[in-house]
Amino acid sequence: MLCRPLPPLITCNCQIVRSHIVASGAMTSLPL
């Protein structure tokens, strides 16, 4: 994932997407 500080919106969106991927990955690894 390329997170270059070009416009602040892109960086913010990249952080949101990355945290969402981490959160969903943690939820999938948890036994439901």
C-alpha positions, 0 to 999 in steps of 0.5 A, spaced: 500 500 500 503 506 497 501 511 503 505 518 500 503 524 503 500 528 497 494 530 499 491 530 506 485 526 504 489 520 501 493 519 507 487 519 511 483 515 507 489 510 506 490 510 514 482 508 514 483 503 509 489 500 513 486 500 520 480 497 517 484 491 514 487 490 520 481 490 524 477 485 519 484 481 519 483 481 527 476 479 527 477 473 522 482 470 526 478 470 532 474 464 533 467 466 532 
